C-alpha cells in the first residue's frame, strides 16, 4: 500500500489518498516497453531530489517533470497539476516537521508513477498561511493532549488607505455570473464592508482598490466540495498564459496593491482561506511583490444568509455571510490570526487549559455569536487604538473604562505585571452598538461586564478570551457586577474585580497588582511521530520532533531547557539546548540533534526510545517514549555496472548494484537538457533492466551520442553510469 499522508504546505490541506500498487513479474515487464518508459515522474524541491532542509517560513520551489502521464496530483494541492510545472511559495509556521512532498501521475491505462522528496523544516518564523475559515459551524475543540503550533501575528500598523485588488473568477461549468464587477466593487468599497472597516478602525483605515473580471479558468470546477485555494501564482501557472493576457488586456499592475483577493463562483468551491499578513509573490514581470492573498467563496447562498446570534436571533443590521467571510479574510491579510479562547473547565484560568481555535464568540476572527469587532490586542497592534485611548494599569486601584465601540476616551485597559513590562491582560467593555449590536439580540436579560483577554507569553503574543464568569447565566465570558465575581491569577499577582458600577457610558472596577508566585512545574512534552517508527541497527534513526511547553508560572520568567535521548537506559545523544523559553510558550526542538544511531547489537523487534526534556533552572523533567520497530539493516545503495556499454534504440540494458527497491525504481536517461524518466522494477534488489527508448521528454528524438544513466531509489540518487547510442 502506498499512502499520501496529510500535510499542510503553503497552507493548503491535502486529502488522504490510498493507492494500491500491484507488482508484475519481471518477464512480463520486459515484454512491454510501455510499462518501463512511457510513464514516469521526477519531483524536486529547490532543485534537489532530497533530503532538503529549510527553515520554517522559507520560500521553496517545487518542480516536477512527467513523461507519458495523462494526469498528475501532488499533496500540496487539491487540484490536478500541470504535467510539467513549477510552483513557489512560503512555508507557514504550522509546518515545522520532517514531511514528504509527494506527486503521483497516471497514464491513460491507469498505470501509476510516484515520486517524493523528504523536506526537513526547522526553526521559527512568522506564519504566512492559516487554516481555512468556516464561520457558520461552532468551533472544533482539539483533544486536551494536543500541543498546537500557534499562529504568529503581524505587528504592522494598518492605517490609511489599504489598496485591494479583487479578481472575479469562475470555471467553465460555473453557470451565469451572479454579479457584475460594479456590484461587487460597490459592496466592498462603498457598502457594508467599507463601513465595517471604518467602524473597526475608528475611521483610521479605509479600503480602496479595484475589481476585475470575470476571468474564466480553462477547466471545469472541482467535482466535490473543496476549500477555496486559488492564489496569484497558481492561477498564472495553471492557465497557460491566459491570466497573463487578462492582466495585460486590463493594464493591471498587481504591484500597486497591498492585498490580493480572488472571489470564486462555483457550487463546489467551499470555505475561504488566506494568508496571515503579507507574503512574497512573484508577479508577471518576474519581480517579487509583498502582499496578502485571500480566496473567498462567492456563492449565491452567502448573499442570502446571516450569521445568527447564540440565541438564534438574526443580527439587527445587514451583514451577510459574504461580508463576514470577506472581512474575516481581509483581517487575516492585515496580519491578525484567529481569535482564540481558553477552556479551563471550572476555573477561569489554570494549568490544564485548552486552546480553542475560533473560540472567541465576540470576534469576527472567532465564531462571532455576540459581536464582530476585532479584539483589543490586535486593534492596538494595527494602530486603531492609540496610547491616549488606553489605560495602562501598573498598580492597585479603581479604574473606569469607556465602551470599546466608542469614538472617544479610554477604549481598553492593559494590566502590567508588577515590576515588569509584560502585559498579560487586556480588558474590554462592550455595549453592543454598531456592528456589535447583535451582542444583545434575543436575550431576555442583558448583562454588561468586562471581557478579559489573556496573553500567555511575551514571546507568543496571541490573545485568548477567558471565561471570566463560567457560572453566569447568559454571559459566560463576562466579569459582571451581578455575579460579583473576582478573578485572581496567582501566577501574575493580578486580581480583577469586583465590578463596582456599569452604565451605558462606562464601567468601574477594582484591580490589584501584587508580586506573583513563581511555581515551577515539569514541562509538557509530546513527540511527533507518536506511532512506531522503523529503524535499523547501526543506522541513524529518522528525526523525531520533540514539542514541549514551559509550564512554570509567568512570574518565574524564561528558562533554558535541554533534551536527551535514551536507548536501553543509556544516554546515547548529545545534549540539545534551547535557550530562554518563556512560560506557556510552545517550542519545537531542533530535530537533527535528536537523530542518532541505534547500537550495532540492537535486538530486532519492538523497543522503546526515551526523549527527556529538562528545565535547567529547576531541574524538573518530563520523559516520553517512542516505540521503534528494529528491522534488519538493508543492503547499501550501490550502482556498480551497466551492460552493454553501447547499443542502438531498443537495446536491453542491465544495471547491477545493491539496495534497489524490490518494486519500482526510477532510471533517468539524459543528454544535455533533454531527459526521460523510466519506471523500472527489480525482483531481486540487485538488478534493473530496461530498453533504450526512441524519444525523450517532449517528443525529442533519441540520437547517437553519450547518455547519462542515473538510478534513484525513492528520493536517493544511487549513482551514474554512461551508455553510448551508436549511429
N, C-alpha and C positions, 0 to 999 in steps of 0.2 A: 504494500500500500504506500502511496506517495501522498503526503499531506501538505497543503498550503496553509500555514498557520495564520492566526490573527495578529496583525501588526498595525501600527499607525505610522505612516510615513507621509510627510507633507500634510499631516492632519487628516488623511483620507483613510477610513477604516475599511479593511478588506474583509470579505466574507470567507467563511471556512469552506474549502472545497476539497473533496477527497476523490482521488482518481486511482483506479487500479491499472497497473502496467503489467501486461502479460508478456513473459519471455517466450521466445520461439527457438526451436532447435537451430544450431549453427548451420547445418547443411541446408535447411530451408532458406535461411537468410542469405547464404552465399548464392543461391539461385535467383534471388530477387534484388537487383541493384537498387530498386526504389526504396527498399527498406533501409539501405545504408545511406544513400547520398541525396535523396530528394527531400528530406525533412530534417532540419537541424536549426538550432538557435544558439546564438552566442550573446551572453549578457555581461556587461561590465559596469562597475561603479567607479567613477573618477578614472576611467580608462584601464582599470585593473580587474582581473578575474578573482581577486580576493587573496588573503584576508585584507580588508580595507578598514583602517582605523581613522576616525574623525572625531572632533569634539562636538558635543551637543550644540545645536544652533548653527552648525556649519552649513555652508552651501555645498550640495553634492550634485553630481550629474550621473544619471542612469542612462545607458545607451544599450541598444540591442540590434542584432542583425539576424534575420531568419532566412532560411532557404527552403523553398518548396512548401511553405506554410500558407494556409488559407485564412487562419485566424489565430491571434495571439492575445493572451491576457497576462497581466502582472499583478502581484499582490500589493502594488502601490496605487492601483486604480481599479474602480469597478467597471470602467469602460473597456471595450475592445481596443487594443493597441494598434498602431501602425505596424506593418510587418517589419520595417526597419525604422528606428527612431531614436530620439534623444529627448530627455526632459531634465530640467534643473530646478532645484528649489532648496529651501532651508528646512532643516530638521527642527521640529518643535521640542520643547524641554520635557515633554512627556515621553520622548523616545531616548532613553538612556539605558542601553542594554546591548547584548550581542544578538543581533537579529539577522535573519536571512532574507535577502531580496530575491524574489523568485519570478520566473517567467515560464509559461507553458504555451506551446503552439501545436496546432493540429493541422493536418492536411485534409484534402477532400475525401480521403478514405477513412478518416477517423484515427489515423496513426498520430502519436503524440511525441513531442520532444520537449525536454525541460532543461533549464539551466538555472544556476543560483550563484549568488555571491554573498559571503559572510561579511557583515558590516558590524564592526565594533564601535560603539558610540560612548564616549566618556566625557567627563567634565560637566560644567553647568553654564547655562546661558539663558537669556530671556526667551520665553516661549513665543512662537510665531503662529501656531495653529491650534485652534481649540476644537473640542468635541462639538458636534452639531447641536443646535438648539431645537428643542421641541417644546414650545411654551404651554401647550394645552394640557398634557397629562401631568399628574403630580410628580414631584422629583423622586428619583430612584435612590433608595438608601443602600449604600455599599455595605458589605458584611463588616462586622466590628473589627475583624482582624486585618482589614485592608489598609495598607500603607500606600496612599496615593500621592503621586507627584503633583504638587500644586502648581497651578499656572502662575507665571511671574508677570506682574503688571507693568504697564508703562508709567513713567513719572513725568511725561512730557505734557506741558500745558497745551490745552486745546482752546485757543482764544481767537476771536475774529472770525473771518470767513473761512470755512472749510470747503475746498473745491472738490466736488464729486463728479465723476463720470459714470453714467449709467448706461449699460448696454441691454437692450431688449432682445432676447434670444429665444428662438423656438426650434423645433425639429420638423422634418418633412411631414410627419404624421400628427403634428400638434393640433391641427384644425385652424379655423379662422382666428385671427389675432383678437384677443379680448379687449384691448385698449390701444389707443393711439399713443405715440410718444408725447404728444402735447398733454394728454390726460395724465400720464404718469408724471411728467415734469411739473404740472400744476399741483398734483397731490404732494409731491416731495418738497418742492421749493416754495410753494405758495399756500400750502394747505396744512393739514394736521401735523405732519411730521416736522415741518419747519416750526410750527407753534410749540411743539413738544420740546425741541432742542432749545428754542428761545427760553422757554419756561425753566427747563432743567438748569440752564447756564445762567439764569437771571439776566438774560439778554447780553451775555458776554460772548456768545458764539452764535453764528448764523450759518446756514447752508447755502452754497452757491454751486453752480455747475451746469451740466448739460445731459440730455438724454438722447441716445442714438438707437435707431432700429426701426423696423425689425431686421435682425440678421438671422437667416435660417441655416442651421447646421446641415451639412450634406448627408445626413443619416436619419434613420428613424430614431425615436426616443427609446429609453430603456424599456424592456419587456415587463419588468416588475418594478415596484416602488424602490427608488434609490435616493440616497442623500443628494442634495443639490451641491455639486462639487466642481462646477466649471470655474476655471481661472484663466487669466490672460494668456499665460504661456501655453497651457494645454489646448486652448481654443485655436491659437495660432498654429500649433504643430499638427493638430488633427484635421484642419480644414484645407491643407494643401495650397496655401496662398490665398484662399477666398477671403479670409478675415483680413489679411493684409490689404487686399484690394478694396475691401469695405472701408478700412481706415483711410486709405488714400482717396477714395471717392468722396468721403465726407470731410477730408482735410483735418483729420483728428490727430492731435499731438497729445498722447497719453501723459507725457512728461509734465504737462501743465496742471495735473490733478493730484491731489493727496490721497484720494480714496477711489477705488475701482469697484463697481458693483455690477454683477450680472443678474438680471431679472429673467427667470427662465419659465416659459409656459409649456408645460406638458403634464398630463394627468399622473404620470409615474415619477415625476420629479418631486421628491418629498421634502424632508426637513432641511432647513437652511444651514449654512456653515460659513466660516470666515476666519481671518487671521486676528490674533491679538496684537494690535499695533501694526506698524509698517514692516514690510519685508522687501528684500531686493527682488526686482522683477526685470527681466531682460525684455526691453521693448523693441519695436520693429527695426530701428536703425542700429541695433547692437548695443546701445547704451543700457546701463543698469540704473533703474529708477526705483526709488523707495516710495512705496505706497501701501496702504492697507488694501485688502481684497476680500470681497464677500460674494456669496451666491445665494440668492433668495428666491424661493418658490413664488411664482406669480399666478397661483391658481385662482380660479373664479370664486371658489368657496372662501378663500381668505378675504374676499371683498364683501362677503355676506355674513360674517360671523364675528363674534366678540369674545375676548377673554372674560369669563364670568368671575364674579367675586367668590370668596369662600362660601358664602351663604347661597350661591346660585343666582344672585340678582345681577342684572346687566349693569354695565357702567353707565353713569349719568352723562356721558359725552360720547361722541362718535370717534372711537379709536379702534378701528377694525383690526383683524389679525394681521393683515398685510402691513399696516402701520407699525404694529408691535414687532413683527419679525424684522422689518427693515430697520427700525430704530435699534432693536437688540443687536443686530449685526454691525450697525454703524458704530455703536458704543464700543463694541469689541474692537473695531477698526481704530477707534480713538485710543485704545490701549487698556480698557477695563476687562478683567476676566469675569467669570460667572460670579454671582452673588451667593455666598455660602451661608450656612448656619451650623451651629454646633448642637448636636443632640447629646445631652449629658444625663439622660434619664431623669431621675427625681431631683438632681442638682441643677443649679443654674450653670455652674462651671466646675469641672473636676479633672481627674486624671484619666478617665475612661471615655472621654467624649468622642463621638463620631462626626466626621466632617460630611455634611450633606450638600452635594452639588445641587444647584438651583434651589437651595433650601430657604433663601431669604424671600419671604412672601410679600415684602414691602418694596421690592426692587425689580425693575424690568429685566435685569440680568439674572434674576432668580425665577420663581414662579409667582407672578405678581397678582395674587388674590386680593391684596389690600392696598397696593399702590404701585405707581410706575416710576417714581423718582429714583435715580441712582443714589446709592448710599453716601454718607458723609465723607468717607475716606477718599473715594475717587472723585467726588466733586471738588475736594480740596486739591487733589493731585492735578486735576485738569485746569486749575486756576479759576474755577467757577465760584469758589468760596474763598475770600481773601482774609488776611490776618485781622483786619478791623471787624470782620463779621464772625470772629472766632473767640470763644472764651477758653483761655489756657489755664487749667486748674493745676496748681503746684502745691497747694496747702489746704488744710481742712477749712471748711466754711460752708456758708449757704449761698447758693447761686441761682440766678434767674436766666432762663433761656427763652428766646423768641421762637415762633414757629419756623420750621425748616423750609416751608414753601414761601415764606415772606420775602419781600424785596429789601428790607432794612434790618438793622440791629443784628444781634448775635444769632446766627443760624445753627451753629454747632458748638459743642463743648469738647475739649480734649483734656484728658487727665493724665498727667505725668507721674511716674513713679518717684518717690522721694529721693532727692539727690541724683536723679538720672535724667537723661534727655529722652529716654524711651517713653512713648505714648501707647500704653496698652488699650486705652478705652476712648472711643468716640461716641458721643451722645447726640441723639436727635429728638426733637419734639414735633411730631407731625399732627396737623389739624385736619387733614383730609380735604384740601382745597385744590383747585386746578386739576391737573392730571392725577392727583391723589384723591380726588373726590369720591371715588368708589370705595375708599377705605371704610366708610361707614354705611355703605349701601346694604339694605336688607337686614340690618341689625336692629333688634328691638331696643337695646340699650347701648349707648356709645360710651366707651371709656377712653380717656386720653392719658398718656403717660410717656415715659422715656423709652426709646429704643436704644439698646446697648450693643455697640459693635466692638468686638474684641480683636486686637492684633496680637498674634501669638508670639511673634519673634521680631526683633528689629531687622533681622536679615531675611524675613519672609513676610512682607507687608500686605498679606491678603487679609481682608476683613471678614469676620464671622459674626452673624447676628446671634445673640444669646436668647434663650427662652427665659426672660427675666421674671415672668410671672407664670410658672408652669401650672399653677392651680387656679389661675384666674379665668373664670368663665367668659369666653368670647374675646379674650385679649391675652393669649398665651405668650406674646412676645414683649408685652409692655410692663414696665415697673410703674404701678399706678398708686394713686392716693387711696383709692377704695380698698385695695388689698393690704395696704400698709407694709408691703414687702421691703426688706432691706437686703441688698446684695453685698456680701463680703467676700473678697478674694484675698485669702491669707498669703498666697504666693507673692502678690504685688504689694500688699498692705493697703489696698484701696477698698473703701466701703462707699456704696452709692445708695442714697435713700436715708430716711423715708422721703416721699414726695410731700411737700408742705402745702402746695396750692397749685391749681390749674385753672386757667381762664382761656378764652379764645385768643388772647394776646401773649400769654407767657405760661411757663411752668417754673415753680420754685422747688428746690430740692437741696438736701444736705450731701456733702461729700467729706469723707475722712481720708486723709493721706498720711500713712504711717510707714515705718520701715517694714518691709515684707519679710517673710520667713524663708530661709534657704532650706529646702527639703531635697535631699539627694535621693535619687531613685535609679534603679537599674535601667539601662537603655532598652528600648523596644526594638526588636530585630526580626526581620523576615528575609528569606532567601528567594532568589529567582534564578533558575527554575526551582520550584518546590518538588517536582516529580523526580523519580530516579533518573540519573544520567549514566551514560555508558563511558567507561574508561578502561585503560589497558595498563598492565604493569610496566613500569619504567617509561611511561609516556605521559606528557603533560595533560592534565585534565582540562576539559573545556572551561573557560572562565565562568565563574559564578558571581552574580551581583549580590552584594550584601546591602540591604536597605535598613537603616536604623534611625532612631529618633532619640534625641536627648530628652529624657523625661524629668530632669531636675526642674525645680520651680524657677520662675523667671528671675527672682532675686539672686539666685546662685550665679547667674551670668554664664558666659561661654566656657566650655571645657575642651581640651584635646582628647581625642579618642584614638585607640589603636585596635587593629584586628589581627587575629592569628587563625591559622587553620591547623586542625589536629587530626591525624590519621593514626588509628590503633593506639590512642592515648599518648602519642609522642608528637610534640610540636614539630611540624615539618616546613613551616613557612617563615619567610622574613616578615618583620613587623611592618605593617602599613599604617601610617599615621594620618589622621585627618584633624586639622587644627581649627580651633575656635568655632566649635559647633554650639550655637545658641540653643537654649531650651525650646522645645516644641518645634525644632527645625528638622525636617526630613533631609537626610543625606544619603546619596547613593555612592557607595565606596568605589574608588578606582578599581577596575576589575582585574587588570593584569597582575598585580602583586598577589592576588588570591588564586592564581592559577599555579599549580605545582604538579610535580611528578609523583605518581604512586610508587611505592617501593618496588624494586625488581622482583621481590619474593611475595608480593601481594597475592593473596589467595583469590582464585576465581569465584565468582558469585556475588551476592549482595553484601555490601558492607556500609559502614557509616563514616562520614567525614564531618567533623565538628568545626563550626565557624564561631569564634568568640569575639565579641565587641566589649572593650574595656574603657571605662571612663578614667582617664589618668589622674584626674583630680581626686575623685572619691574612691577609686579602686573597684567600684561596683561594676559588675559584668553580667552579660547575658550570652548564653550559648545556644545555638541552633544546629541541628544536624541535617545533613543531606544524604539520602540513600544513593549509593553508587553501585552499578552493576559492572563488576570487573570481568572483562572478557579477554580471550587470548589476543596478544599483540598481532596486528595484521602484518602481512608481508610489506616490506618497504616499497615505495613507489619508485620504479626504475623504468627506463626505456633504453634497452641495450642494443637492438639491431633492427635493420629493415632489410627485407629480401623480396624481390631483387632490388638492386640499386638504380635500375633504369628499366624502361619499357615503353609501351605505347598506351593509348587510351584503351581502357578495359582490362589492363593488366591487373591480376590479382596480387595484392601486396600483403605481406605478412609482417607485422610488428611484434617483436618479442621484448618482454620485460617482466615486471612483477608488480603486484598490488592493484591490477586493473579491477574495475567492478565486474563481478560475475553477473552482468546485465549490461546496461547501456553506458557507454563512454563517448567522449567527443574527440573526433580527429579533425584537425583543421589543416586544409591544404591551401597554401597561399603562394603568390608570386607578385611581388610588389604590393600594391594596394588591393589587388583582387584576391579573393579567397573563396573557400567553400567549407562549410561545416558538415561533417558526416556523423550520423548517429551509428556507432559501431558497438556490437555486442561481443562479450568474451564469455566463453563457457568454462574456462579454467583459471582465469585471473592472470594468465601469463602470455596470452596470445590475442592479437587483434588482426582481423582480416577485412579488406575492403577492396573494391575495384576503383581504378583511376577513372574519374568522371570525364565527360566530354565538355562540360561547361562549368564555370564558376558562378559567383553571385551576379545577379542582374543579367544573366544570359551571356556573360563574357566567355568566349570560346577558349578551351584549353589548347595552348600552342606549345611547341617544343621549347625546352629550356629546363632550368633547375628550379624545383619547387621545394618549399619548406613543408615538412610534415610535423605537426605538433600534436601531442596527446594530452587531454585534460580528463582527470578523474575527479568527478564532482566539480569543484572550482579550482583544483590544484593543477598547475601546469607541470606535467611529469618530465617533459624534455622535448628535444627537437632532433630530427634526422632529415636527410635530404634524398629526393628522388629526381632523376633526370628523365624527362619525357623526350624520347627520340623523335627525330623528324619522320 
